[in-house]
Amino acid sequence: MIKKNQAITIPGFKFSAVSAGIKKTGTKDLALIFSENITTTAGVFTTNKIKAAPVKLDIKRIVSQKGQAIIINSGNANACTGAQGLKDAKEISGITAKELCIIPELVYVSSTGVIGRPLPMQKIKKAIPELVEKLSPYSLTEVSTAIMTTDTFPKMAFKKINIAGKIGAIAGIAKGAGMICPNLATMLSFIVTDIAVEKKALDSALRNAVKNSFNRLIIDNDMSTNDTVLIMANGMLKNKPITKSSSLYPKFKNALTEITYNLAKMIAKDGEGATKLIEIIAKGAKTEGDAEKIAKSIASSMLVKTAIYGNDPNWGRIMAAIGYSGVEINEEKINIYIDKFKLVNKGMGIKKIPNNIFSKKEIVVTVELGLGKKEAKILTCDLTEGYIKINASYMT
């Protein structure tokens, strides 16, 4: 856990954030992550067929699996902006590279905010020198705040792990509250570590982590054009680089997954208008894929989400979501629990259900299918009037 006001540092990395005037509020909206040396870099991006300009640029650059800086703006997605949008993304990386005295190909660009508006380039170009000047090992918190849009709190995760007698660290930040759908979300996440990790091992560990966290996160079933997860490993720990065949690989992979899962949990907790964090666990399935389908079906149900918001113990909505998931099930074997309370036994509801069953801020819905040994978890939140209010006036 990160303590309040705790300054997180990762050897060799510096961070900064400034207000470039992109947001009308005047809050910080331009951020920079910089490594003193070239890093091994891996990334995962939106599967939406319509991709924002910075995503297109980063997809080309990630092929090298090298990087040294990430510049992020909030308040404007630079999506659906045509050739000019791509030109602007390249220019931002070029100016940043020049200020940092590195080559542009080592700079990744990320944007989040309203789709379809050109970037205020003059404001951004003017702010970049200040952004570089303010780089500090102690400013990761400022970056996590500057990348927010409708988020109500910054999202950070940090973990230290023992790597062959040396203590390495992994730190991650994320933004996201709405437009959240499996296979990433309208979310950005940036992870840095001083642990040396070989290219294939880093890419594999990141994809595994994303599969078991961000890709199992649902707020509203809308997939963004800007989703990006980047990880940079600068090797400052000076350990022998971790490979996929290394005995330390599972340890690193699990630590990274813990980081991304905690970030995903924060995004679910901060869902637009949300009042409750919900974890759906489907167990006893024939395959993990079946378990995931069922958990996603429940988490995607607006009727389930609104019932939980309204403290309405309507378990029939959960059963219906299981039934239309597309997975072969046996109704008479299904048990459903809300936290530790058994709501459904062998496909039938119990007679007396407490009125306050959904009253807690964090709720676990467990479905036992009785068909096998595989399970999957999905994170979501309740659906409230607040979601409508936020998204009915997002551009205005």
N, C-alpha and C positions, 0 to 999 in steps of 0.2 A: 504494500500500500504506500501511496505517496502522501506524506504529511503536508498539512497546510503550510504554504509559504516555503516549502522545501525546494531548494535550487538543485535541479538535476543537471549533472555534468557528465559528458562522455568524452574521454581523452581524445584530443585532436579535432573535435567538432566545435564550431561556433554558430551562434544564432542571432538574429535581429528582427525587429518589426518596427514599422513606421506607419504614419497616416499619410497616404498619397492623395487623399481626397476622392477616392473611388466611391466610397460610401458617403451618403448624404449626412450620416450621423457624425462624421469627423473622427470616428474611432480608427484604430490601426487596421490597415487593410492590405498591407504589402509586407511579406515576410521572406526571410532568407535563411537557408541552412547551408553551411559551408564546412568542408573538411580540409584540413591543412595539407593532406596528401590525396592522391587519386585513390578512389575506393572501388571495391568490387560492388556492383550495383545490380539489383534485380527489381522487376516491376510487374504488376498485374493491372490491367486496364478494363474499362467498361466493355461489355459485349454488345452494347447498343450499336446498331448499324450506322447511326448518326453520331459521329464523334467530334468533340470540340477540337479546335486548332491545336492547343497545347498537348492534347492526347495524341494526335496524329504525329506531332513532332517528337514526343517522347518515345512512341512506339518505334520510330526509326532509330533513335539514339540508344535505346536499351539493348539493341542487338550487340553492341560492343561490350555490354555488361561492365562498363566503366562510368564513373561519374565523380564530380567533386562539389557540385552545388545544386540546390533546388530553390527556385524563386517562385513564390506563390502569391497570387492576389485573390482577394474576396470582394464580393459585390458585383462582379461581372464575370460571366462564364466563358466569354470569348468563344461561343458556340454558335453555329449557323451564321458565321460572319464572313464566309467566302474566302477568296484569296487574300484579302486584306487581313483577315484574322490570323492566317498562317504567317503572313509577313510580319505582323505585329509580334507574334510569339517568338519568331526567330530574332527580331530586333531586340526584344527584351533580353533574350539569352545572350545576344552579342554584346549589349551594353554591360550586362552583369559580368560577363567573362572579362571584358576589357578592364573594368574596375577591380576585378579580383586577380588580374594578370594570369588568366588561364585561357584555354581554348574554348570556344562556344560549344563544341560537341560534348563537353563535360558538364554542361549546364542543362538541367531539366526545368521545364516550365509547367506550372499548374495553375488553374483558375477555377473559381466557383462563384455562383451568383446567378443573375438574370441571363437567360438565353436570348440571343438575337441582337444584342447591342454592341457596337464597336467599343473597343477599349479606349479609355481616355489617355492616349499614349503620351501626350505632353506632360501630364501629371505624373505618370509612371516613370518616364525618363528623367524627370527632374528629381524624383525621390530616390532613385537607385544609388547615387553616390552616398547619400545619407545612410541608406540601408547598409551599405558595405562598411562605412565608417563606424557604425554602431555595433558591429559584430562583437559578440561576447560569449564566453563559454557558459554563462549563467542565464541566458535569455530564452531558453526553450519554452518556458511558460508564456512569454510574450508572443512567440510564434503560434502556440496553440490557441491563443486568444484572437490573434489577427486573422486566422483562417476561418473563423466562425461566420455563419450567415444567420439562419434562424435558430441556431444553437442557443441554449440558455446558460451553458457552462462549458469551459474548456475541458478537453478530454486527453488525459495523459496516463501512460503506464510505464513502469520502470522495474527492471529486475536485474539482480546481480547473480552470476553463476560462476562456479569454479571450473576453470579450464586448465587441466594439467597443473594444478597448484597455483595458478594465477587467477585473480578475480576479474572477470570481464563483466561488461554491463550492456544491457539492451534498453533503449528508451524509445517509446512510440507516442505519437500524437495523432489525433483524428478529428475530423469535423463531420457532422451529419445529424440531421434530425427529421427530415422529411425526404420524399422522393426516394424511398428506401425499398429495394427489391432484392431478392436473391441474385447471386452472381454480381456482387458488389451493390452499390447503392449510390445516392448522390452524396458520395462521401469521398473525402481525401484522407489518406493516412501516410505518414512519413515515419520511418523507423531507422534509427542509427545505432551502430554498435562498434566497439573498439576491437571486437574479436575477429581474428583472421579466418575467413571462410572462403573456400574455393568456389569458383563461379557456379558450377553445376549444383553443388551442395546448397548454395545460397538460394538459387532459383527454386530448387526442389523444396527446400524448407519453407520458403515464402508461399509457394503454391499450396502446400499442405496446410499452412496456417490460415490462409485465406479461405480455403475449402471448408475448414472447420470453424470459421468465425464469421467473417464478413459475408460469405456466401450462404450463411445460415441465419440471416438477419432480415426481418421483414417489418416495415412500418406500414406502407401503403400500396405496395405492388407496382410502383412506378420506378422505372430504371432511368438513370441519368445519362447524359452525354459526356460527363466529365470525370467519372469515377477513376481514381488512381490510387494505387498503393505502391510506394517505393521504399526499398531498404538499401542502406549504404553501410558497408563493412570496411573500416579503414585499416584494420590490422595493427592498430597502435598497441594492442596487448602483447604483440610479438610472440604469439603462440604459433605452433606449427599449424598451418592452414587446415581447417576441418574439411574433410572430404566426405562423400556419401558413404564410403566404406569405413570411415573412422569410427572408433568406439565412442567418440564424443558427439557424433552427429545426432543420435536420438536425443541427447540431453539439450543440445542447441535447438533442435527442431521443436521439442516440447516447450522450451522456454519461450521461443518465438510465438508459438501457438497460444500460450498463456497470455502473452502481451496482446495479441490481436483479439483474442476472445474477450479480454477485459475491456478493450476499446469498443468492441461491438456491443458489449453489455451496456456501456455508457451511452452509446448512440440509441439503443432501444429505450433506455431509461429517459432519454431526452427527446423522444419522439414528439413531433409537433403536437402540442396540446395534450400530451400524455399525462396521466396521473399514476399509472401502474406499469412496472416492468414485469413482463411475462416470459417464463421459460417453458417451452413445450418439449416434453421428453416422450418419445415413442420408443417403447422397448418390447422385446419378445417378437420381433419381426423375422421373417425368413432371411432377408438381406438388409444391409445398411441402406441401400437405395429405397427399399420399401418403407423403412422406418422414416427416412428423410421425407419422402413424399407425403406420408400421413401427417408428420409434424408440420410440414409447410402448409398442407391443406387446412389444418386447424388454425395456424398462425395467420393465414391469409383471409380467413373468414371474417367479414365485417360484422356478422351477427354474433360470432363468438366474442370479438373485441368489444362490441357495444354492450353485450351482456355483462362482461367483466367490469366495464366502466360503471354500469348501473347497479352493480352488486346483485345481479339477477342470476340465481343458480340454475339457469336453463341448460342443463347438461345435454338435452336433445340436440342442441346446435353443434356441440362437439361430436356427438355420434354421427350426425348428418355429414359433417366435414370429413370424418373418417370414411364414411360410405362412398363419397364421391371422389375420393383421392385417386382412384384408379388402381388401387392395390386390392388383391384378393384377400378377404378377411373372413373370419368366422365370428359373427355377431355374438354368439353365446359364450365366447371366450374373452370378451373385452371387459376389462376393469378400468375405471377412470378414477384418479385421485386428484384432489386439489390440495396441494402440499401433502400432508399425511392423512387427510380425511378421504375415506373411500366414498365416492359419489355414485359410482356405478359398479355393480357386481354381476359378472357374467351376462353383460348386455342389458341389465335392468337396473333402474334407479332405486336407491334405498328410499324408505318412507319419510324419514325426517332429515331435512337438510338445514343446517344453521343459516340464519338470515345474513350473517356477516362473513360468509365463506370467501367472498372476494374483497374484503375490506382492507387487506394489507397492501402496502405499497409495492411489495415484490411477491409474485405468485408463481408457483410451479404447478403446471398441469402435466400429470403423468398418465400415459395410456399404456396399459399392458395388453398386448395382442394375443399372447399365448400360442404363437406359431413358430417361434425360433429363439435365437439368442442375440440377434443384432439390434442395435438401437441408434438413435440420432437425436440431437438437440437442435431446437430452433429458438431464436430470440425474437420477441416482438413486444408490443405495448398495447394498451387499450386505445379505443377510438372515441374521441370526444368532440364537443362543439368547438373546442379550441383549434382543432385541426382545420376545420372549415374556415374559421375566422382568419387564421394565418394565411391560408392559401387562396382565399378569396380576394386578398389585397396585397399579394406578394410584390407586384410591380408598382403599386400605388402607395 
